[in-house]
Amino acid sequence: MKLLIADDHPLFRIAISHALQGMLAGSAPVEASSLRTLEEAVHAHADLDLVLLDLHMPGARGFSSLVFLRGERPDLPVVVISSNDHPRTIRRAQQFGAAGFIPKSTPVARMIEALQTVLDGGVWFPPLAEKSEADEQLAARLAQLTPQQVRVLMCLADGLLNKQIAYELGLAENTVKVHVTAILRKLECHSRMQAALLVKALEPDPPPERERAPGDGDSDAADDEPADQRS
């Protein structure tokens, strides 16, 4: 199996490599630590069997890296692996084209079972919350974008002008204009601002907050007291 691990934490990539040694059969996984290096790795390795993808990497915004992969290599299964196991985040990963979702808290044996299921052509997800028609419609519209249009959309979300997008992506300004027009049409948006706001829908939901235990934050409160009031 040829595996691509896309995560910006080197220690996590090392830990995953060790955990999956049996599946890798001695071959070193391909690694990526940002959206740019992910793109480079996908282009350089046409024989990849599977991608393990963390949603939070430099250059990526929410599910944008997943949307990019599904457009660039629709035949390549992608399994999202994340510390954010919010039910809606899991469901949206599935709607945006992931073949699986593995919380980072999953035991190694269960993780291997999940990856083998995906490699065998199946899907693996924890129990999901009720589906949202709005999310499904957004996923369908985003699926129409080409990988280059996804890149342009991310630049739009950052507030870049056409000239700046052209410089950032190495494109002619007229080419950027064509992409922007196509993006607005495919996403059914009437303005760049509307498209930029739509990108916010790509952001995963935050994980549920841990309930504060009695005494939590006491030391912080003490630090905030003026020095002359401390005993």
SVG drawing of the C-alpha trace seen along z (x, -y; Angstrom):
<svg xmlns="http://www.w3.org/2000/svg" viewBox="-33 -47 44 53">
<polyline fill="none" stroke="black" stroke-width="0.4" points="0.0,0.0 1.3,-3.5 0.0,-5.9 0.0,-9.7 -0.2,-11.2 -1.2,-14.9 -0.8,-16.5 1.2,-19.5 2.4,-17.8 5.7,-15.7 5.2,-13.7 1.8,-12.6 3.0,-11.6 5.8,-9.5 3.3,-7.9 0.9,-7.0 3.8,-5.5 4.8,-3.3 1.2,-2.3 0.6,-1.2 3.9,0.6 2.2,3.9 -0.1,2.4 2.8,0.4 4.8,3.6 8.1,1.8 7.4,-1.1 7.8,-4.6 4.6,-6.8 4.6,-10.0 4.2,-13.0 2.7,-16.5 2.5,-19.2 0.5,-21.9 -2.0,-22.3 0.8,-23.2 2.9,-20.2 -0.2,-18.0 -0.8,-19.2 2.9,-18.5 2.7,-15.0 -0.5,-14.1 1.0,-15.3 4.3,-13.5 2.8,-10.1 0.3,-8.8 0.3,-5.4 -1.1,-6.4 -3.6,-4.0 -4.9,-6.1 -4.7,-9.6 -4.9,-10.2 -6.0,-13.9 -6.0,-16.2 -8.3,-19.2 -6.2,-21.7 -3.0,-22.4 -1.4,-25.6 -3.0,-26.9 -6.2,-24.9 -9.5,-26.3 -11.8,-23.8 -12.8,-21.2 -11.0,-22.9 -8.2,-20.3 -10.8,-17.6 -12.6,-19.4 -9.3,-19.8 -8.4,-16.1 -11.8,-15.0 -11.5,-17.3 -7.9,-16.4 -8.0,-12.7 -11.7,-11.5 -10.4,-7.9 -8.2,-8.2 -9.9,-7.4 -9.4,-10.0 -9.9,-9.3 -10.1,-12.3 -8.4,-11.9 -9.1,-14.6 -9.3,-15.5 -12.6,-17.2 -15.2,-14.5 -18.3,-16.7 -21.1,-14.7 -21.8,-17.4 -18.1,-17.6 -18.1,-13.9 -21.3,-14.0 -20.0,-16.9 -16.7,-15.1 -18.8,-12.3 -20.8,-14.7 -17.7,-16.4 -16.4,-13.1 -14.4,-11.4 -14.3,-7.6 -13.9,-7.6 -13.5,-9.6 -11.3,-8.5 -11.2,-10.5 -7.6,-10.8 -8.7,-9.2 -9.5,-5.9 -7.4,-2.9 -4.8,-1.7 -6.5,1.7 -9.8,0.0 -7.9,-2.5 -6.3,0.3 -9.7,2.0 -11.2,-1.3 -8.4,-1.8 -8.6,1.8 -12.3,1.4 -11.7,-1.7 -8.9,0.1 -11.3,2.9 -13.7,0.4 -15.9,-0.3 -16.5,-3.3 -15.9,-3.8 -17.6,-6.5 -18.6,-6.8 -22.4,-7.1 -23.6,-10.3 -26.1,-13.0 -29.2,-13.7 -28.3,-14.9 -28.8,-18.5 -30.3,-19.3 -28.4,-22.6 -25.0,-20.9 -25.8,-18.4 -26.7,-21.2 -23.5,-23.0 -21.4,-19.8 -23.1,-19.2 -22.2,-22.8 -18.6,-22.6 -18.1,-19.3 -18.6,-21.2 -15.4,-23.2 -12.1,-22.3 -9.0,-22.1 -7.8,-25.4 -11.2,-27.0 -10.9,-25.7 -7.6,-27.5 -9.1,-30.7 -12.1,-30.4 -9.7,-30.2 -8.0,-33.4 -11.3,-35.1 -12.1,-34.2 -8.9,-35.8 -10.0,-39.1 -7.5,-39.0 -8.1,-41.0 -7.8,-39.4 -4.3,-40.8 -3.2,-39.4 -4.8,-36.0 -3.0,-35.9 0.4,-36.6 -0.3,-34.1 -1.3,-31.3 1.0,-32.1 -2.0,-32.8 -2.9,-35.5 -5.3,-38.0 -7.8,-37.3 -7.7,-33.6 -8.5,-34.5 -11.5,-36.5 -12.7,-33.5 -12.4,-31.3 -14.1,-33.8 -17.1,-34.0 -17.3,-30.2 -17.1,-30.0 -19.9,-32.5 -22.1,-30.6 -21.4,-27.1 -21.9,-28.3 -25.0,-30.3 -23.5,-33.4 -24.1,-37.0 -20.9,-38.6 -17.4,-37.8 -18.4,-38.7 -21.2,-36.1 -18.8,-33.4 -16.3,-34.4 -19.0,-34.1 -19.9,-30.7 -16.4,-29.5 -17.1,-29.9 -19.5,-26.9 -16.4,-24.8 -15.2,-25.4 -15.8,-22.4 -17.9,-22.8 -15.9,-23.2 -15.7,-20.1 -18.0,-20.2 -16.3,-22.2 -15.1,-20.2 -17.2,-20.8 -15.1,-22.8 -14.3,-20.9 -14.6,-22.6 -11.5,-24.7 -10.6,-25.1 -9.3,-28.5 -8.6,-29.4 -4.9,-29.9 -5.7,-32.2 -8.0,-34.2 -5.3,-34.6 -2.8,-35.7 -5.3,-38.4 -5.4,-39.9 -3.4,-43.1 -0.1,-42.3 -1.0,-44.3 -4.1,-42.2 -2.3,-38.9 -1.4,-37.4"/>
</svg>
